[in-house]
Amino acid sequence: MNRPWQIWTVFGLGLALMFGAMGWVSVELVTARREAILEENVRLALWRMESTLAPLVAQESGRPYFEYTSFYPAERAYTNMFAPIGPGEVRLPSPLLEFESPLVKLHFNLGPGGELASPEVPTGNMRDLAEQGYAKPERIERDAAMLDQLRRIVQPATLAAALPLGPPGAALPPVAANQPQGQQLSQAARNLSEYQVRSRRYQEAANSQMLANPEPPTLLGDVTEGTMTALWADGALLLARRVRAGGAEYIQGAWLDWPAVRQWLLSETRDLLPGAGLAPCAAGDGHESRRLASLPVRLVPGDLPAGFSEGWSPVLAVLIAAWICVLVASGAVAALLLGTVSLSERRAAFVSAVTHEMRTPLTTFLLYTEMLGEDMVAGEDKRRRYLATLRAEAQRLAHLVENVLGYARLEQGRPAGRLETVRLGDLVDGAAERLRTRAAQAGMDLLLDLPEAVRPQAVKADPSAVEQVLLNLVDNACKYAAGAEDRRIHLEAGRAGGRIALSVRDHGPGVARDVWGRLFRPFSKSAQDAANSAPGVGLGLALSRRLARGMGGDLRLAASGAGGASFVLVLAPA
């Protein structure tokens, strides 16, 4: 896989796969977290509704059976209460005559013969007695209309079959929450367990309420009150129980105002489930996990609000940390891959450029040495010119090899030389002869501008490294300014912000703006670039900057334009 586009395609596919997997995991975790919060809110809402309903259910469960007649004889309230009231017996009004509640429409009593009556709807002389101070006529008329409506709804046989007749303290259902520790339950199993716990608490409360109102020991007959049970009858929500007294069986209870009860319960849980609703349900319909224990009603939680925020959580922290790690790792791999591909391309270009750069001098060597060896060159002057050409080409190859080896040493982490304290004048003078020779070979003049004020300045530098940097700069000036009318190369010294600066300036065309970004980048010159530009492999400036920075200095392009290019070598003072 040598082509970069293939490498990047494979990397892109791997990255897309990884981000897709991370995105899927993130969505699943966030969804699971949101569902867990929803289920927790459902659980809290159900318990809150049960607690809200408890006083109402307890109140209706705790009513003695004799309160379901408009008036009852005081002497036999707990005995033969349903027998006709005889002359002289004291009549007591039922508290239900004056009972008012926005949640209860009507109380009713279904007799053994199927007759449906209500303590709020007295008849005959009982009504006259009630209107004397216990109930207003208009209310009795309203309740009578409700009683007629209830008679059309209630089916006595169906109602009796749906109601248990168990003594207080009957066996309670087992609770799934009492399973062995460590057993993992699904969410549905946990919800069912919660329902069983709530159902157990409801039955315990009902039984304790019945036990709190025991029958007195002077009973003339056997009286048994069943548990108050909520059920639906043709759309009407009833709280009813079976009562056995005096050998006869009765059904007593209350008709609840379902819209008012629903609004009341939902208002208590609006902070937990703002979009929740309540719907009727029947036992065994599969909705036990979200069903109220006290009413045959299931909670429809709806969705959490769009702006809901679960806040900070360990799951969110782990998810953010995982995404940060994935992004950092992806960036690191991309940077490493980019560097590797770029380095591979530049090294391949460097090999091509070196091959092209060496081909010309080697061809010249082969041709000239063959001609000189076979005495094919006539005349001493011509032989000297051939030898001078061979010397120049040898120096060109030596300079190329010197740069490559120097850069290789720096890449391997080996220092180029040892820093020492040296006077600037001595440093420049030591390299001047070699620099002038290189300029003369190109037919150019090297001019030194070294003010006396800076010549004594001591700097920390490696003289051989400084000479190599200056030689590379002069060599570039000789190659790229060879066609200039002004054949001068200036080597100048001065101060720059407390440091010493050596600049090499020519009068050539300058450096093209499109190559500024890769000017100091190694291996940036391809074989095509080498063929269409001045000789070189594009390694001199990269090596020179590395050498300069290794001495605590720097090398930069100071100016470039129609007046030529100027490179500045900055050295640290001693």
C-alpha positions in Angstrom: 0.0 0.0 0.0 2.4 2.7 -1.3 -0.1 5.2 -2.5 -1.2 7.8 0.1 -4.8 7.8 -0.9 -5.0 4.1 -0.1 -3.6 4.7 3.3 -5.9 7.5 4.0 -8.9 5.6 2.7 -8.2 2.7 5.1 -7.6 5.1 8.0 -10.9 6.9 7.2 -12.8 3.7 7.1 -11.3 2.6 10.4 -12.1 6.0 11.9 -15.7 5.9 10.6 -16.1 2.4 12.1 -14.7 3.5 15.4 -16.8 6.6 15.6 -19.8 4.7 14.5 -19.3 2.2 17.3 -18.6 4.9 19.9 -21.7 6.8 18.7 -23.9 3.6 19.0 -22.5 2.9 22.5 -23.1 6.5 23.5 -26.6 6.5 22.3 -27.3 3.2 24.0 -25.8 4.4 27.3 -27.7 7.7 27.2 -30.9 6.0 26.3 -30.4 3.4 29.0 -29.6 6.1 31.5 -32.7 8.1 30.4 -34.9 5.0 30.7 -33.4 4.2 34.1 -34.3 7.7 35.3 -37.8 7.3 33.8 -38.3 4.0 35.6 -37.1 5.5 38.8 -39.5 8.4 38.4 -42.3 6.0 37.6 -41.5 4.1 40.8 -41.5 7.3 42.9 -44.7 8.5 41.2 -46.5 5.2 42.0 -45.5 5.3 45.6 -46.5 8.9 45.9 -49.9 8.1 44.3 -50.4 5.2 46.7 -49.6 7.5 49.6 -52.0 10.1 48.3 -54.8 7.6 48.0 -54.1 5.9 51.3 -56.2 8.4 53.4 -59.2 8.1 51.0 -59.1 4.3 50.9 -58.5 4.1 54.7 -61.5 6.4 55.3 -63.8 4.3 53.2 -62.5 1.0 54.5 -63.0 2.1 58.1 -66.7 3.0 57.8 -68.9 0.6 59.9 -71.4 -1.2 57.8 -74.4 0.5 59.5 -73.4 3.9 58.2 -74.6 2.8 54.8 -78.3 3.4 55.9 -79.6 7.0 56.2 -80.6 6.4 59.9 -79.8 3.4 62.1 -81.0 2.4 65.6 -78.5 3.2 68.2 -79.2 0.2 70.4 -78.5 -2.4 67.7 -76.0 -0.6 65.5 -73.6 -3.6 65.6 -76.2 -6.3 65.7 -79.4 -6.7 63.7 -79.1 -3.3 62.1 -81.0 -4.0 58.9 -84.2 -5.0 60.7 -87.1 -2.4 60.5 -86.8 0.3 63.1 -89.6 -0.1 65.7 -91.5 2.6 67.6 -89.5 4.2 70.3 -86.1 3.3 69.0 -83.6 6.1 68.8 -82.5 6.8 65.3 -79.0 8.1 64.6 -78.2 9.9 61.3 -75.5 8.4 59.1 -72.4 10.6 58.8 -72.7 10.1 55.0 -75.8 12.3 54.9 -73.6 15.3 55.4 -70.5 13.9 53.7 -69.0 16.1 51.0 -66.0 15.2 48.9 -64.8 16.3 45.4 -63.6 12.7 44.9 -66.7 10.7 45.9 -69.9 11.0 43.9 -72.1 8.7 45.9 -72.2 5.9 48.5 -74.3 2.9 47.9 -75.7 -0.3 49.6 -76.7 -3.3 47.5 -79.2 -5.5 49.4 -79.6 -9.3 49.2 -82.6 -8.8 46.9 -80.7 -6.7 44.4 -82.2 -3.4 45.5 -79.6 -0.6 45.3 -79.9 2.2 47.8 -77.8 5.1 49.1 -77.5 6.6 52.6 -77.4 10.0 50.8 -80.8 9.3 49.3 -83.3 8.6 52.1 -86.8 7.6 51.3 -90.2 7.8 52.9 -90.3 9.3 56.4 -86.5 9.0 56.5 -86.3 11.8 53.8 -88.5 14.0 55.9 -86.3 13.5 58.9 -83.2 14.1 56.8 -84.5 17.4 55.4 -85.1 18.7 58.9 -81.5 19.4 59.4 -79.1 16.8 57.8 -79.4 17.3 54.0 -80.8 19.9 51.7 -83.5 18.8 49.3 -81.6 19.8 46.2 -78.7 17.7 47.3 -81.0 14.7 47.9 -82.4 15.2 44.4 -78.9 15.4 42.8 -77.9 12.2 44.7 -81.1 10.5 43.7 -80.3 11.2 40.0 -76.8 9.8 40.5 -78.4 6.7 42.2 -80.6 6.1 39.1 -77.5 6.4 36.9 -75.7 3.9 39.1 -78.6 1.4 39.0 -78.1 1.3 35.2 -74.4 0.6 35.6 -74.1 -1.9 38.4 -74.7 -5.6 37.7 -75.2 -7.2 41.2 -73.9 -10.7 40.2 -70.9 -9.3 38.4 -70.1 -7.0 41.3 -70.4 -9.7 43.9 -68.2 -12.1 42.0 -65.4 -9.5 41.8 -65.4 -8.9 45.6 -63.6 -11.1 48.1 -65.1 -11.9 51.5 -62.0 -12.7 53.6 -61.5 -12.3 57.3 -59.0 -9.7 58.6 -55.5 -11.1 58.6 -55.9 -13.4 55.6 -52.8 -14.6 53.9 -51.0 -12.0 51.9 -49.3 -12.6 48.5 -45.6 -13.3 48.5 -43.2 -10.4 47.5 -40.7 -10.9 44.8 -38.3 -8.5 46.5 -37.6 -11.1 49.1 -35.5 -13.2 46.6 -32.0 -14.3 47.6 -29.4 -11.6 47.6 -27.3 -11.2 44.5 -30.0 -12.4 42.1 -30.2 -10.0 39.2 -33.7 -8.9 38.2 -34.6 -7.3 34.9 -36.4 -4.0 34.9 -39.8 -5.7 34.3 -39.1 -8.0 37.3 -38.2 -5.1 39.5 -41.3 -3.2 38.6 -43.4 -6.3 39.3 -41.7 -6.7 42.6 -42.5 -3.0 43.4 -46.1 -3.6 42.6 -46.3 -6.7 44.9 -44.7 -4.7 47.7 -47.3 -1.9 47.2 -50.1 -4.4 47.0 -48.9 -6.0 50.3 -48.7 -2.7 52.0 -52.2 -1.8 50.8 -53.7 -5.1 52.1 -51.9 -4.7 55.4 -53.3 -1.2 55.8 -56.8 -2.5 54.9 -56.6 -5.3 57.4 -55.2 -3.2 60.1 -58.1 -0.7 59.6 -60.6 -3.5 59.9 -58.9 -4.8 63.0 -59.0 -1.3 64.5 -62.8 -1.4 64.5 -63.7 -4.8 66.1 -67.2 -5.8 66.8 -68.4 -5.5 70.4 -68.8 -8.7 72.4 -72.6 -8.4 72.7 -73.3 -9.4 69.1 -76.7 -11.0 68.3 -75.6 -12.1 64.9 -72.5 -12.9 63.0 -71.1 -9.9 61.0 -68.2 -10.2 58.5 -66.9 -7.3 56.5 -64.8 -8.0 53.4 -61.8 -5.9 52.2 -62.6 -2.7 50.4 -61.7 -3.3 46.7 -61.6 -0.9 43.8 -63.1 -2.1 40.5 -64.6 -0.8 37.3 -68.3 -1.2 36.4 -69.2 0.0 32.9 -66.7 2.9 33.1 -67.5 3.8 36.7 -64.8 3.5 39.3 -66.2 1.9 42.5 -64.7 1.2 46.0 -66.8 -1.7 47.2 -66.9 -4.6 49.8 -69.1 -7.5 50.6 -70.7 -7.6 54.1 -72.4 -10.6 55.7 -74.8 -9.6 58.5 -77.7 -11.4 60.0 -77.4 -14.3 57.5 -77.8 -11.9 54.6 -75.1 -10.5 52.2 -74.8 -6.9 51.2 -72.4 -4.9 48.9 -71.4 -1.5 50.2 -69.1 1.1 48.8 -68.5 4.4 47.1 -68.7 5.6 43.5 -65.6 7.7 42.9 -65.4 10.6 40.5 -62.7 9.2 38.2 -61.8 12.4 36.3 -61.3 14.3 39.6 -59.3 11.4 41.1 -57.1 11.2 38.0 -56.5 14.9 38.0 -55.7 14.8 41.7 -53.2 12.0 41.4 -51.5 13.4 38.4 -51.1 16.8 40.1 -49.2 15.1 42.9 -46.6 13.7 40.4 -46.3 16.5 37.9 -42.8 17.3 38.9 -41.6 13.7 38.3 -43.6 12.9 35.1 -45.0 16.0 33.5 -46.4 14.1 30.5 -47.9 11.2 32.5 -51.5 9.9 32.3 -53.6 7.3 34.0 -55.6 4.6 32.2 -58.1 2.0 33.5 -56.8 -1.6 33.5 -57.9 -5.0 34.7 -56.0 -7.7 36.7 -53.9 -10.0 34.6 -53.7 -7.6 31.5 -49.9 -7.4 31.7 -49.7 -3.9 33.2 -49.0 -5.0 36.8 -45.5 -3.4 36.7 -47.0 0.1 36.4 -50.4 -0.5 38.2 -51.6 1.1 41.4 -52.2 -1.4 44.1 -55.2 0.6 45.5 -57.0 1.3 42.2 -57.3 -0.7 39.0 -55.4 2.0 37.1 -52.1 1.9 35.3 -49.6 4.8 35.0 -48.7 5.9 31.5 -45.5 7.8 32.1 -45.0 9.4 28.7 -41.6 10.7 27.8 -39.3 12.9 29.8 -39.5 16.5 28.7 -37.2 17.6 25.8 -35.3 20.0 28.0 -34.8 17.4 30.7 -31.2 17.1 32.0 -30.1 14.3 34.2 -27.3 16.3 35.6 -23.8 15.1 36.2 -23.5 11.3 36.6 -20.7 8.8 36.6 -22.0 7.3 33.3 -21.8 10.8 31.7 -18.3 11.4 33.1 -17.1 8.0 31.8 -18.7 8.7 28.4 -17.1 12.1 28.1 -13.7 10.7 29.2 -14.1 7.9 26.6 -14.9 10.4 23.8 -11.9 12.6 24.8 -9.6 9.6 24.7 -11.0 8.5 21.4 -10.6 11.9 19.9 -7.1 12.4 21.3 -6.1 8.9 20.1 -7.6 9.6 16.6 -5.8 12.9 16.4 -2.5 11.3 17.5 -2.8 8.5 15.0 -3.8 10.9 12.2 -0.8 13.2 13.1 1.5 10.2 13.2 0.2 8.8 9.9 0.4 12.3 8.3 4.0 12.6 9.4 4.9 9.1 8.3 3.3 9.5 4.8 4.8 13.0 4.4 8.2 11.8 5.5 8.0 8.8 3.2 7.0 11.1 0.3 9.8 13.6 1.0 12.4 10.9 1.4 11.3 9.3 -1.9 11.6 12.8 -3.5 15.0 13.2 -1.8 16.3 10.0 -3.2 15.1 11.0 -6.7 16.7 14.5 -6.3 20.0 13.0 -5.0 20.1 10.6 -7.9 19.5 13.4 -10.4 22.0 15.6 -8.6 24.7 13.0 -8.7 24.1 11.9 -12.2 25.6 15.1 -13.9 28.9 15.2 -12.0 29.4 11.4 -12.3 28.7 11.6 -16.0 31.3 14.4 -16.2 33.7 12.4 -14.2 33.4 9.3 -16.5 33.6 11.4 -19.7 36.5 13.6 -18.7 38.6 10.9 -17.0 38.2 8.7 -20.0 39.2 11.4 -22.4 42.2 12.4 -20.1 43.2 8.8 -19.6 43.3 8.0 -23.4 45.1 11.3 -24.2 42.2 12.5 -26.2 42.6 16.1 -24.8 45.0 18.1 -26.9 46.8 21.1 -25.3 47.8 21.9 -21.8 45.3 24.7 -21.4 42.4 22.4 -22.3 43.7 19.7 -19.9 43.8 22.3 -17.1 40.2 23.3 -17.8 39.1 19.7 -17.7 40.9 19.1 -14.4 39.4 22.3 -13.0 35.9 21.1 -14.0 36.6 17.7 -12.3 37.7 19.5 -9.2 34.6 21.7 -9.1 32.4 18.6 -9.6 34.2 16.8 -6.8 33.7 19.7 -4.5 30.1 19.8 -5.5 29.7 16.1 -4.6 31.7 16.6 -1.4 29.4 19.4 -0.3 26.4 17.3 -1.1 27.7 14.3 0.9 28.7 16.7 3.8 25.2 18.0 4.1 23.6 14.6 4.0 26.0 13.2 6.6 25.5 16.2 8.8 21.8 16.0 8.7 22.0 12.2 9.4 24.0 12.9 12.5 21.5 15.4 13.8 18.6 13.0 13.1 20.4 10.3 15.1 20.6 12.8 18.1 24.4 13.2 17.9 25.6 16.7 18.3 27.4 18.3 15.3 30.2 19.6 17.4 31.3 21.3 20.6 30.3 24.8 21.5 33.0 27.2 22.5 33.4 30.9 23.2 35.0 32.6 20.2 35.3 36.2 18.9 33.0 37.1 16.1 35.9 38.5 14.0 37.9 35.3 14.3 34.9 33.2 13.5 34.2 35.1 10.3 37.8 35.3 9.3 38.3 31.6 9.7 35.5 30.9 7.2 36.1 33.8 4.8 38.6 32.1 2.6 36.5 29.1 1.8 33.5 31.3 1.2 35.4 33.5 -1.2 36.6 30.5 -3.1 33.0 29.2 -3.5 31.9 32.7 -4.7 34.8 32.9 -7.1 34.0 29.5 -8.6 30.6 31.0 -9.6 32.2 34.2 -10.9 30.9 36.2 -8.0 32.5 38.5 -5.4 32.0 38.0 -1.6 32.1 41.3 0.3 32.6 41.3 4.1 31.0 44.1 6.1 32.1 43.5 9.7 32.1 46.7 11.7 35.0 47.1 14.2 32.4 47.5 17.0 31.2 44.0 16.7 34.4 42.2 15.8 35.5 41.7 19.4 32.0 40.5 20.5 32.3 37.0 22.0 29.7 34.4 20.9 29.0 30.8 21.9 29.2 28.7 18.7 30.7 25.7 17.0 33.1 27.2 14.4 32.8 24.3 12.0 29.0 24.5 12.2 28.9 28.2 11.6 31.3 27.7 8.6 29.0 25.1 7.2 25.9 27.3 7.6 27.6 30.3 5.9 28.9 28.0 3.1 25.4 26.7 2.5 24.0 30.3 2.3 26.8 31.4 0.0 26.4 28.3 -2.1 22.7 29.1 -2.5 23.4 32.7 -3.4 25.9 31.4 -6.1 23.3 29.0 -7.6 20.1 31.1 -7.5 21.7 34.6 -8.2 23.9 33.4 -11.0 22.0 35.3 -13.6 21.9 38.6 -11.7 23.7 41.7 -13.2 25.1 42.6 -9.8 27.5 39.7 -9.0 28.1 40.7 -5.4 27.3 38.6 -2.3 27.3 40.5 1.0 28.2 38.9 4.3 27.3 41.5 7.0 27.3 41.5 10.8 25.3 43.4 13.4 23.3 43.3 16.6 19.7 42.0 16.8 17.9 42.3 20.1 21.0 41.6 22.3 22.3 38.9 19.9 24.7 38.9 17.0 23.3 38.5 13.5 25.3 37.4 10.4 23.3 38.0 7.2 24.1 36.7 3.7 22.5 38.8 1.0 22.5 38.6 -2.8 21.0 40.6 -5.7 19.2 37.7 -7.4 15.4 37.2 -8.0 14.7 36.2 -4.4 12.7 33.3 -3.1 9.4 32.6 -4.7 6.5 33.1 -2.2 5.0 29.6 -2.9 8.1 27.9 -1.5 8.4 29.9 1.7 6.4 27.3 3.7 8.8 24.5 2.8 12.0 26.4 2.6 13.5 24.9 5.7 11.8 21.5 5.4 14.2 18.6 4.6 13.7 16.4 1.6 11.3 18.9 0.0 12.9 19.0 -3.4 11.8 16.4 -5.9 13.7 15.2 -9.0 11.5 17.4 -11.1 12.2 20.4 -8.9 15.9 19.6 -9.1 15.8 19.3 -12.9 14.0 22.7 -13.3 15.9 24.7 -10.7 19.5 25.3 -9.6 21.5 22.2 -8.5 20.8 20.9 -5.0 18.6 18.5 -3.1 16.8 20.9 -0.8 18.7 19.8 2.3 21.1 22.7 2.9 18.7 25.2 4.6 17.1 22.5 6.7 20.5 21.4 7.9 21.6 25.0 8.5 18.6 25.8 10.6 19.1 22.7 12.7 22.8 23.6 13.2 21.9 27.1 14.2 19.3 26.1 16.7 21.7 23.5 18.1 24.0 26.3 19.0 21.2 28.3 20.7 20.6 30.5 17.7 18.4 30.5 14.7 18.3 30.9 10.9 15.5 32.7 9.1 14.7 34.4 5.8 14.9 38.1 6.5 13.9 39.5 3.1 13.1 38.3 -0.4 12.1 40.2 -3.5 13.3 41.9 -6.6 16.4 43.2 -4.7 17.5 39.6 -3.8 17.2 37.3 -0.8 18.7 37.9 2.6 19.2 35.1 5.2 20.1 35.9 8.8 22.1 33.6 11.1 21.5 34.6 14.8 24.1 33.6 17.3 23.9 33.7 21.1 26.4 36.0 22.9 28.9 34.4 25.3 
